[in-house]
Amino acid sequence: QVQLVESGGGLVQAGESLRLSCRASGTFFAITAMGWYRQAPGKQREWVATITSGKSTNYADSVKGRFTISRDNAKNTLFLQMNNLKPEDTAVYYCNKYTSAPVSGINYWGQGTQVTVSS
């Protein structure tokens, strides 16, 4: 029943910006804490940012000050504004519900959207 569709990725140069979107199906989006995750080549999938139903946010240290997570509950859509991108941000980016449990405990993922940052 759950569908997660990420979009907005692309190939950019270091220092440029991208805005990712995540369209989520389901009745309970507005009351669900959501997050962005990413998986870089050769690395484990990791948490990037969180936004609660009350729109409080938290970020991984690696992206703090550069990325901004937001949501539009009327459209069941999650966003990630990524500024001053760095080559180490290169990864497939995924959206999902947020959990404080290990990321490996999340069983369902969408296809993600590829972000590639050249130096």
C-alpha positions, 0 to 999 in steps of 0.5 A: 500500500505504501509508495515512495517516489523520489525525484529531483536528482542529477549531475551537478558540479561542487558548490551547486544546488539541487532540490529533491522531492519525495511523493508518499502515498498513504493516509497517515503522512501528515502525522508521520515523522519523515526522513531522508537517507542516502547510500554512497558507492561502497557504503551502507545506507545512512540517515541524512535528515528528519522532520517531525509531524510538527516540522521540527528538524534534525540533520546529520553533522555532514550536511548540517548548514547545507541541507534543509528538509521540509514537507507539504502535508497537503501534497503528501510530499517531502523535500530536501534542499541541498546547497553547496554540494560536495563530491562526498554527497554523491549517493542515491537518496531515499525518503522514508518514515523516520525511525531511531532504530537502525536504518537496516530495520526499515524493510521497504524502500523506494527506488531513490534518486541519484545525486552525483557531484563532480569536483 
